[in-house]
Amino acid sequence: MAAAPFSLPFSVAFKANGTPAAGARLHFYQSGTLTPVDVFTTAAMDVAHPNPVTANGAGQFPPIYVDSARSYRVIVRDVLGGALEDIDPLPTSPAEGLATGLLKFAAGNGTANDAAAVQAAFSAHRSLFAPIGTYKLDADVTAPGNLSWRKHPDASFTGTGKILTPELPGVNHTADIGKIQLVEAAGTAAAPITHHQPVALFSKHINFADDATGKQPAAVVMQAYKWNAGADAHIQALFVEAIDKSGGATAFVEGLRAHGVAHQGASAYGVLGYAEISGSGKHAIAIEAETRRYDGVDNPNPNQYDGAVHQLDVAFLATFRGGKKAMAGFMFNPHSESQAHCGFLVGNSLKAQGVNRNLVTHSAFATIEAGVPHAFYARNATFSLMSGPNDLPIRMQATSGAELDVLRLLPDSTVAVGTESVAIRLPKPVIMTPGNSINPDVAGQLVIQTTSDTVLTFKYQGSDNVVRSAALTLA
C-alpha cells in the first residue's frame, strides 16, 4: 500500500459563521460506514494519529497521511461535536483530488507554472476548489460550462494566463473566474439540462426575534461596496438576467419574480425598493423598469402599435387575480408626511417618431381598458385637480377615431370650448353672467353685453371685420 498526503478543501477548518473552528476534530471512517480507520503522521504509515485528529486553536490540523488503497469517509466536527462537513468518499489520489477539489491542486507556490495542472483538473472533472495559495498561470486555461467552482478568499492567480469560461454566456465582463469565489453552472448551450430544478437553493426557517422590533434576517444577503469616486464607476449588488434563446408562441420569460406572502394579519411586500442619496448625488430611483421590443435592429424606432401582434408593452403592470380585488394598481404612500412633487410621472425626452397618435403614446396618465368606470377620479381634493400651461388642449377621441380639441385655455386666459367639434350642445339650462363692456376681437365672433339692467346688446364681427350690434330691451 502507498501513502497519500491528506488535505481538506481548506487550510483551516471554519465554522458556519466563517470564523476558524478552534479545536475542530476530523473523524475518519471506512467509506459508507461509521467504522473508524487509522490515518498516519508520516508517509511510512508507521505511526497512527489519534482518531479523531484535533485542530489547534487556529483551526489548523497537523500533517495527515492516508492509505491510497483505502476508501475513506471523513466527518469534520466542531469542538462541541457539531458536524461541519461530511465527505464520503474522500479522494486519495492526486488525479481524483484535482477532480473534486478536496486536495490542493497544482503547486500553488506562485513560482511554478500551474496552467497544465489546472487544465487537467478541469478537463477531467467539473468541480474544483482552490484552497489558499498563489497559482501561477503562464497560459490561458479553459473551464467547462457545466461547472462547480470554489475559491478560498486568500487564493490568488498570477501570471499572464486566465481561467476562461467560453461556454457560459453572459459573463463577458467576468470571463476570468480566477477572480471569482463561487460559480455554479448547470448545462451548456450544446447540452442544456432537461429538468426544471434550480441550480442553487437557499431555504431558511426562522422562529426567533433578534431584537425588540422582531426583525428577521434575510435568507440571502448580497452587498456590494464601492470605494472609488470615478465618474463612470458603477456598482450592483445583484444582477439577474433570463434569456429565451429559442422563443415560442406561448413562451414566457421572467427576469425576476418575488413573492411576499403573509398570514395572520401581517403585511406583505413582493418587492420593496429603497434609494438614498447623501451629498450632491444626482438621481434617487427606488425601482426603474424598462421595456424594449427588439425587431432585429438595435433600438428600432417605434412604429404604429399593433395590438393583434405586439399585445402589450409596458414598463410596469399591476395584475390582480382571485379573491378581493385590489384598491389600487398604483398608490402614493399615504403614510408619507412630506408632499411629493408628483404622485405619478412619465418623463420622455424623445419626440413621437411617427407613433400613431390615435393610440396612447406618451402620457402622464392613461387607461385603455374597456369598462373602467373612471379614467380619472379625485375626491376630497384641497388643491387643483388639473394644471397645465396655456394653449395646451384637452383632447378626446371621437367615434371616427379622430382626436379633437374639446377644451383649451387660450393665452389671453379665455376658455375655448369645442374648438374642433362639429357643434356644442347644451341640453340643460344655461346660466350666464355677461359683461357690461365687451367686444368681439376676431371675425365670426358673437358676444352678449349687459348694457344696463333693461338692455342686452348683441355684437357680431363679420368677415369684413366690421362689428355690428343690436339691442334687446327687457321688460
N, C-alpha and C positions, 0 to 999 in steps of 0.2 A: 504494500500500500504506500501511497505518496501523500505528503503533507501539502496543504494549500493554505496560504495566509487568509484569514477571515477579516472582512471589513464590513461595517454597517454602511448603509447608503448615506450616512452622515458621520462626521468625525466625532461628534458629540451627541449623546442621547438628549433629546429635547422633550419637554412636556408639551401638552396641548396648547398652552399659552405662549410657547416659543422660548421659555427660559430653560437653561440646562437642567437635566434631571440628575441632580446630585444623588449619589448612592443608588442609581438605577442598576438593575440586575438583568443579565442575559441567561435565560433558561434554554438549554439545548436538549432536544428530544429526537428520537427516531422519527423520520418523516411520517406524517399521518397518525401519529400516536402521541401519548404523553409519557413515553418510556425514556428516562434520562439516558444520555450517552455522553462519553467523555470528549472534551476538547483539550488542547495542549498548549504549553507555554513555549515550546521550541519546535523547529521543523523536524527534529528527530522523533517527535511524539513520544518522548520518554518520561515527561513529567506532565501529569494531568492538571488542569485548572480545577479549582472548586466549581461545582455546578449547583447554583448559578455563579457566573462571573460578575463581580461587583465593580461598578464605576467609582471613580474618586469624587471629590466634592465638586469638580467642574463637569461631571457627567462623562468623563473620558475613561475608556477601557484600556487595559494593558494589551500587548500583542497576543493574538489568539490564532492557533493553527488548528485546522480541521482535517479529517481524513477525506481526501478527494474521492475515495471509492465508496464513501457512505453518503446516504441521503439524509439531510438534517431538517429539523424544524426548530426555529428559534423564536422565543417569545420575549419581548423586551418589557420589563415591568418597572414601575417607579418604586421608590423606597417604601411605599405603603402597600405595594403588591398590585396596584392598578396596571392593567395592560396598556402599553403604549404602541406596540407593534406585534403582529403575529405573522411570521414569514415562513411559508411552507409551500414548496421545498426551498431550502437555502442553496443557491448555486455554489459549487465548489471548484469549478474550472474557470480559467481566465476567460475563455470564449463565452461561457454562459454568464459570467459576471458582467462582461461587456454588454451582453444582450439585455439583461434585466436591470442593469444599473445598480445592483446590490453590491458589487465590488467596484473599487475605484479604477476606472478605465484609464488607459494610457499612462504616461509618466506624470504629467501634471506638475512638473518642476519649473516650468517657464523657460527651459533651455532646449530640451529635446523636441523634435517635430512630432506632434501627436496627430497630425492630419490623417495618416493611414489608419491608426488605431481607432479613431473616432468614426471614420468612414466605414471601417469593418463592422463596428458595432451597429451603426445604422443599417447597413446592408443586410446583416443577419437578423436583426430584430427591430421592432418599432417602439420599444420602451427603454428609456435611458435616464439615468440620474447622474448629474455632475456634482460630486462632492467638493469640499474645499480643495482648492489647488489652482495653479496657473497653467493653462493648457495652451501650448503654442501651436498655431496652425500656419504652416507655410504655403498652404494651398486651400482652395475652397472645398468644403465638404457639403454633400447633398443629403438632406434629411428626407425621409419618406413623408408622404402626405398624411397617411394614417398613423399618427404619431402621438406618443405619450412622452412628455419631456419635463424633467425637473432639474433645476439648477439651484445649488445652495447659494445664498446671497453673497458669500465670500468666495465663490468660484468665479474665475475670470478667464477670458480667452484673449490671447495676444497674437501677434503675427499679422501677415498680410491676408490670410485666408478668412473666410466667413463660413458660417453654417447656414446654408440657403434652404429655402422651402418652396421650390417652384410649383409643387402640387397643391399648395394652399392658396387659393385665390383670395384677393382682397387684403393681403398682408405685404404689399409692396413697400409700405412705409416702415415695416418691421421685419424685413426679409431675413435679417441675420438673427436667428433665435439664440445665438450665443450670448445675447444681452438680455434674454427673456427668462424669467424664473419658472414659468409654468405654461405649458402648451398641452391642450387635449384636443385632438382632431380625429374624427371618425369618418372613414371613407375618403375617396378621391374623386376627381372628375371622371376618370376612366372606370372606377369601380365604386360607385356610391353605395352607401348602406341601404338595406332593403327593409328596415324596420323603423318605427316612429319613436323609439325611445330616445330620451335626451342623451347628449354626450356627457353631461355632468348634472348631478342632482344635489341640491342643498336643502335640507329639511331640518326644522327646529321646532321642538315642543317646549313651551315656557309655562312655568307655574310659580313665578316669584315676582316681587316688585323690588327694583334695585334702589329706589329712593322714595321719598314721601309722595311724589306725584304718581308713582306706579308706572313710570316709563319702562318699556321693554326694549332691549337692543334688537337690532335687525338680524335676520338670519345671515345676510351677507352685507358686508360694509366695504365700499370701494372709495378710496380717497386718492386724490392727486394734488400735489402742492407745486406751484411754480415759484421759483426763486430768482428768475431773471426778468429784467424790465425791458426786453426787446420789443420794438414796435409791433412786430408780427408774431410774437411768441404766443401760441395758443396752448390750452390745456383742456383735457377731457378726463373726467373720472370714469366715464362709461361710454363706449361706442357700440351700438347694436345695429346689425345690418342683416336683412333677409333678402335673398336674390333668387327669383324664379328664372332658371336658365332655359326652360322649355315652354312655358306658357300653357294655355288650355282655356277652353270656353268658360269653365266654371272654376278655374284656379283662383286661389286666394293667398295673398302674401301679407304677413304682419311683421313689421319691423320690431314692434314691441307691444306686448299685451300685459296689462297689470290689472289684477283683481283686488279689490278691497271688500271683504265680506265680513259683516258684523252681526252678532247675535245678542239677544237680551238687552236691547235698547242702546247699544253702543253706536258710535258714528263710524262711517266707512269712507275711506278715500281710495279710489283706484289709483290715481296719480296725484301727487302733491308736488308742485314746483315752487321754488323759492330763489329769488335773485337779490343780491345785496351789493351795493357799491359804496365804497368809502373813498373820500378824497375827491379827485376830479375825474371819476370814471365817466364813460360816455353813454353806455346803454345798460339798462337793467331789465331783462326779459325773463320771466319765470319759465315760460314754456313757449317755444316757437315751433310752428308747424308749416310745412311746405309741401306742395304737390306739383308735379310736372308730368305732362304727357309726352312721352318720347316717341317720335314717329320716324326714327332712323336718322334724323338730322339733329345735331346737338342744339338744344334751346330753340326749337322751331317757333316762329311767330304764330300766335293763336289765330285761327280762322273761325268761321261760324260754328257755334256749338251744335252738335248733332246728338240730340238726346237718344235716338234709337241706337246709336253706335257707342258713344262715349259714356252713356249712362249718367255718371256723376263724378265730378272732380271737385273736391272740397278740401281745404286745409284742416277744418275742424268739423266733425259731425257728431251730433248728440242723438243717440238712439235709445228708445225706451221700449221695453217689451215685457209683457207679463205683469200681473199684479196691478197695483195702482200706478197710474201714470205720473210722471214727474211734474213738479210745479213749474219748472223752467228748464229750458235747454242751456241757457246761459244766464247767470245772475251775478251782479256785482255784489261782493261780500257785504251783507248787511251789518256785520259786526265791526266793520271798519269805521272809526270815528272821524277819519280825515276825508275831506272831499276829494274826489278824483277829477282830473281834467276831463275825462271821458270814460263812460262805462263800457262802451263797445266801439272799437275804431277799426276801420280798414284803411290802411295807408297804401297808396300806389303812386309810384314816381314815373310810370310809363303811360303813354297815350294808348288809345283803344287799339291801334294797329289793325284796323279792319274788322274788329269783332262786331257781330250783328247786334245792333243796338236794340232790336226788338226783344232781346232776352237780357237777363241780368248780366252785367259785365262788371263794372267797378262801382260798388255801392257800399255806403257806410252801414246800411242795414237793409236786408232784403228777404223776402219769402216768396217762393214759387210753388208752395204746396197748396193743392186744391183743398177746399173745405176748411181752411183756417179761419175762424170767426173774426179774428182781429190781426191784421198785419202789423198794426202798431196800437198799443194800449197803454194808457197812462192814467193814473188816478192819484188824488191827494197830492198833486204836484204844487210846490210853492215857488217854482221857477218856470222859465219859458219851456213849453213843450217842444218847440222847434225854433231853431235860429240859423240864419244863413245870410249871406251878403245880398245887397240889392241886385235886381235884374236877373236872378237865377230862378227859373220857373219850377213849379211843382208840376210834374208830368204824369199823365195816366195813359194807359194803353186802351185804345178803342177796340170794339169787336172786330174791326177790319185789320187789326194788328198795328195800326199807326200809333205812334206816340204823340200826344198833343199837350200843349201848354194849357193848363186849366186855371192856374193861379200864378201871378207874378207881381212882385213888388218892384215898381219902377224906380229909377234913380231919383225922381222928384218926390219919392215917398208916397205916391199914389198907387193903388192896387188895381191891377188889370185882371179881370175875371173872364175866363173862356176865350182868350185871345186867338186860339186856333180851333175852337169848336164851331160847329155849324150855327148853333144858337144857344141862348141861355134861357132855361125855363125856370119860372118861379111859381111852383104850384101852391104856395102858401101866401097869406097876406104879407105885403112888403111894408116895412116901416122905414121911413127916410127922414133925414134932417138936412134939408137943402141949405146951402149957404146964402147969405144976403148980398153977396157980391162975388160972382163967379162968371168966367167967360171961357168958351171953348178955345183950345190952343192948337188944334190940328183939324184939318179938313175932315168932314164927316162926323164931327163930334157934336153931341146934343147935351146941354146942361139945363138944369132947373134951378132958378134963383127965387128966393123968397124976398121979393121987393119990399113988401110990407105985410102987415097982418091980414090984409084982404086981397093982395095981388101976388100971383105967381107968374114969373116971366120965363118963357122957354126961349133959349138961344141956340141957334144951329149955325155951324160954319160949313159953308158949301165947298164944292170942289174948286170954286174960284177964290176961296179963302175969304169971302165976304160973310160976315156974321149978321144973320137976320134974326129978329125976335118977334114974339107975340105975347101979349099979356092976357092972363086969365083972371077975371075978378071973382072973388069968392064971396058968397052971401054971408 
